[in-house]
Amino acid sequence: MLVAHGINREGKRVVLHLSLGGRESTELWKGVLNDLVERGLRPPQLFITDGNQGLLKAIKDIWTEVPR
């Protein structure tokens, strides 16, 4: 399961993406992040991750300047 969620300006958690994935590869995560961009998500101010290497590589490719 690939899940992306964020915190909005009111401090509430919002699910941004939810999909099934056989593994957490960089390519699958790039698909998730590109989907978010295509739907209008602006670059986040901060990423908090579980340390998954596929996700970390995808973030560096899509949003190079966002701190983790």
Secondary structure by P-SEA (a helix, b strand, c coil): cbbbbbbcccccccccbbbbbccccaaaaaaaaaaaaaacccccccccccccaaaaaaaaaccccccc
